[in-house]
Amino acid sequence: METILVIEDNLQVRENIAEILELSNYKVFTASEGKTGVEIAIKEKPNLIICDIMMPILDGYGVLHLLNKHKETYGIPFIFLTAKSEKSDFRKGMEMGADDYITKPFDGIELLNAIEIRLKKSRSLRMHIEQSKNEVNDFIANVKKITDIKLICDEREIADFNKKYILYTEGQKTRSVYYILKGKIKTYKNSDDGKEFITNIYTIGDFLGYNAILENSNQTEFAEILEDATVMMIPAENFMSLLTSDAQVAKQFIHMISKNISEKEDRLVNIAYNSLRKKVAYALIQVLEKYRNENNNNEISELSRETLAQITGVATESLIRTFADFKSENLIAIQANKIIILNEEKLRNLPY
């Protein structure tokens, strides 16, 4: 049975929500103010949290801030419940990491739909993380069978990183290979005039940072957390020992990273030779495929126009104009911070 924590200072609202959830076969914890809510969340580790914004002692923003600082509660799906509807309030909550908003008054179906969407996404994400861990563990287990190399848990540190954290910089000495268990990371280079060009976006199951180790050189680009991420770090010495110890191990790793190399080559060809429309369409499809791995839908969310322009290799103004054309041609739809692909086939096969 999945558990939900409701943090709401209004007794009637709190009891109504709890009753609706219990009738829907959820186990419910409740708190009448933020401080108690944080304590319950840390102790019980619910599958989802519904939290009012305006509360005594500690408001909803403070609750989310504290939960994000605790490893036990970081990443739990979080829905704000509020009577406010100003855009600034929505924006502040989403920038802090909230997953959704429900504005009072609301009906039970709206509440349950929002909860199910977030829980479904959370279950899918946990499955991807477990699959990713299993893939690496299988890789290392295979290595142990055919070599004398030892890899203990401490040598494969797993850490959480917040959005915009710089994982490594251009010119930095390489110490680890990075494997993504959750979230997204972008790599980019800066031009002489300070413009940023995104060379790739990495997501769950991708390795990065290995080129510099293989070439025994410093990093040639920057790596920045694009979306809150959980990353496994394999020390450079152990990584090289793995690859050089046996041809079978090297072949297995090459197979795991070959897709990333192929994607980067295709992107460079697209930027160099395609028209503006085809450049933008190609970039949308490439980003969509990375997001679809997690969401299994046709939506791209939480990427700014500037970031998409840097991925595409065009000016932001040109990207926005092209988006307007695609929207008028019913190829895409734009809703707040989401881009919805309406006709993937046509985007993939634009004639010009």
Stockholm file with secondary structure:
# STOCKHOLM 1.0

chainA/1-352         METILVIEDNLQVRENIAEILELSNYKVFTASEGKTGVEIAIKEKPNLIICDIMMPILDGYGVLHLLNKHKETYGIPFIFLTAKSEKSDFRKGMEMGADDYITKPFDGIELLNAIEIRLKKSRSLRMHIEQSKNEVNDFIANVKKITDIKLICDEREIADFNKKYILYTEGQKTRSVYYILKGKIKTYKNSDDGKEFITNIYTIGDFLGYNAILENSNQTEFAEILEDATVMMIPAENFMSLLTSDAQVAKQFIHMISKNISEKEDRLVNIAYNSLRKKVAYALIQVLEKYRNENNNNEISELSRETLAQITGVATESLIRTFADFKSENLIAIQANKIIILNEEKLRNLPY
#=GR chainA/1-352 SS CCEEEEECSCHHHHHHHHHHHHHTTCEEEEESSHHHHHHHHHHHCCSEEEEESSCSSSCHHHHHHHHHHSTTTTTCCEEEEESCCCHHHHHHHHHHTCCEEEESSCCHHHHHHHHHHHHHHHHHHHHHHHHHHHHHHHHHHHHHHHSCCCCCGGGSEEEEECTTCEEECTTCCCCEEEEEEEEEEEEEEECTTSCEEEEEEECTTCEESHHHHHHTSCCSSEEEEEEEEEEEEEEHHHHHHHHHHCHHHHHHHHHHHHHHHHHHHHHHHHHHHSCHHHHHHHHHHHHHHHHHHHHCSSEEESCCHHHHHHHHTSCHHHHHHHHHHHHHTTSEEEETTEEEESCHHHHHTCCC
#=GC SS_cons         CCEEEEECSCHHHHHHHHHHHHHTTCEEEEESSHHHHHHHHHHHCCSEEEEESSCSSSCHHHHHHHHHHSTTTTTCCEEEEESCCCHHHHHHHHHHTCCEEEESSCCHHHHHHHHHHHHHHHHHHHHHHHHHHHHHHHHHHHHHHHSCCCCCGGGSEEEEECTTCEEECTTCCCCEEEEEEEEEEEEEEECTTSCEEEEEEECTTCEESHHHHHHTSCCSSEEEEEEEEEEEEEEHHHHHHHHHHCHHHHHHHHHHHHHHHHHHHHHHHHHHHSCHHHHHHHHHHHHHHHHHHHHCSSEEESCCHHHHHHHHTSCHHHHHHHHHHHHHTTSEEEETTEEEESCHHHHHTCCC
//
